[in-house]
Structures are given as C-alpha cells and as structure tokens.
C-alpha cells in the first residue's frame, strides 16, 4: 500500500513539474486532457479521494491548472 502511495506521489510531482513548465510558457488558465484506457484510468482514479466509481471522467487541479482524465471507451 505504501508503495502505491509513493508511486502516486511521484506521479503528482511530475504533474507539478508539467504545471511549472506550462506556466513559464503561457499566462492564464491551462487545461490538459488525457484519454486513458480502463486500466490506467482506474489506477489513477483509485488513488484519488472523492471520485466515485461510476464516473467516466474526473479532474485534478494543481495551482489553477486542470488535468482532465477521460475514460477512452
């Protein structure tokens, strides 16, 4: 379980680095969209709090940058 949390923490750190790079390129609101297969979508969704199992999309907001995840089916 701790290994999964560490892996997800690293994932969030990478998203934060993406935010930093995008913020240096452009001002204003940024939205990134990911269409994932079921395995990857469920893997990320299960690590998040307050995301229902019946949803086919969710978003993560990091410093005003939105990462939208869609189930590709």
C-alpha positions as a Markdown table, in Angstrom:
| # | Residue | x | y | z |
|---|---|---|---|---|
| 1 | Unk | 0.0 | 0.0 | 0.0 |
| 2 | Unk | 2.8 | 2.4 | 0.9 |
| 3 | Unk | 4.5 | 1.6 | -2.4 |
| 4 | Unk | 1.3 | 2.6 | -4.3 |
| 5 | Unk | 1.1 | 5.9 | -2.4 |
| 6 | Unk | 4.8 | 6.7 | -3.1 |
| 7 | Unk | 4.2 | 5.9 | -6.8 |
| 8 | Unk | 1.2 | 8.2 | -6.9 |
| 9 | Unk | 3.1 | 10.9 | -5.0 |
| 10 | Unk | 5.8 | 10.7 | -7.7 |
| 11 | Unk | 3.0 | 11.0 | -10.4 |
| 12 | Unk | 1.7 | 14.2 | -8.7 |
| 13 | Unk | 5.2 | 15.6 | -8.5 |
| 14 | Unk | 5.6 | 15.0 | -12.3 |
| 15 | Unk | 2.2 | 16.8 | -12.9 |
| 16 | Unk | 3.5 | 19.7 | -10.8 |
| 17 | Unk | 6.6 | 19.9 | -13.0 |
| 18 | Unk | 4.4 | 20.0 | -16.1 |
| 19 | Unk | 2.5 | 22.8 | -14.5 |
| 20 | Unk | 5.6 | 24.8 | -13.8 |
| 21 | Unk | 6.8 | 24.4 | -17.4 |
| 22 | Unk | 3.5 | 25.3 | -18.9 |
| 23 | Unk | 3.2 | 28.3 | -16.5 |
| 24 | Unk | 6.5 | 29.6 | -17.8 |
| 25 | Unk | 5.3 | 29.4 | -21.4 |
| 26 | Unk | 1.8 | 30.9 | -21.1 |
| 27 | Unk | -0.2 | 33.1 | -18.8 |
| 28 | Unk | -3.8 | 32.3 | -17.9 |
| 29 | Unk | -5.7 | 29.1 | -17.3 |
| 30 | Unk | -4.3 | 25.9 | -18.7 |
| 31 | Unk | -6.3 | 22.7 | -19.2 |
| 32 | Unk | -4.7 | 19.4 | -20.2 |
| 33 | Unk | -6.9 | 16.4 | -21.2 |
| 34 | Unk | -5.9 | 12.7 | -21.0 |
| 35 | Unk | -7.9 | 10.0 | -22.6 |
| 36 | Unk | -6.9 | 6.7 | -20.9 |
| 37 | Unk | -7.7 | 3.1 | -21.3 |
| 38 | Unk | -9.6 | 1.5 | -18.5 |
| 39 | Unk | -6.6 | 0.1 | -16.7 |
| 40 | Unk | -4.8 | 3.4 | -16.4 |
| 41 | Unk | -7.9 | 5.4 | -15.7 |
| 42 | Unk | -9.0 | 3.1 | -12.8 |
| 43 | Unk | -5.4 | 3.0 | -11.5 |
| 44 | Unk | -5.2 | 6.8 | -11.2 |
| 45 | Unk | -8.9 | 7.2 | -10.1 |
| 46 | Unk | -8.5 | 4.7 | -7.2 |
| 47 | Unk | -5.6 | 6.8 | -5.7 |
| 48 | Unk | -7.8 | 9.9 | -5.6 |
| 49 | Unk | -10.3 | 10.9 | -2.9 |
| 50 | Unk | -13.9 | 11.9 | -3.6 |
| 51 | Unk | -14.0 | 10.3 | -7.1 |
| 52 | Unk | -16.9 | 7.9 | -7.5 |
| 53 | Unk | -16.5 | 4.5 | -9.1 |
| 54 | Unk | -19.3 | 5.2 | -11.6 |
| 55 | Unk | -17.7 | 8.2 | -13.2 |
| 56 | Unk | -16.0 | 8.1 | -16.6 |
| 57 | Unk | -14.2 | 11.4 | -16.1 |
| 58 | Unk | -12.5 | 13.3 | -13.3 |
| 59 | Unk | -10.1 | 16.2 | -12.9 |
| 60 | Unk | -7.1 | 17.2 | -10.8 |
| 61 | Unk | -6.5 | 20.9 | -10.2 |
| 62 | Unk | -2.9 | 21.9 | -9.4 |
| 63 | Unk | -2.3 | 25.6 | -8.8 |
| 64 | Unk | -5.1 | 26.5 | -11.2 |
| 65 | Unk | -4.0 | 24.1 | -13.9 |
| 66 | Unk | -6.6 | 21.5 | -14.7 |
| 67 | Unk | -5.8 | 17.9 | -15.7 |
| 68 | Unk | -8.9 | 16.2 | -17.0 |
| 69 | Unk | -9.0 | 12.5 | -17.3 |
| 70 | Unk | -11.4 | 10.7 | -19.6 |
| 71 | Unk | -12.1 | 7.1 | -20.0 |
| 72 | Unk | -11.4 | 6.1 | -23.6 |
| 73 | Unk | -14.1 | 3.6 | -24.4 |
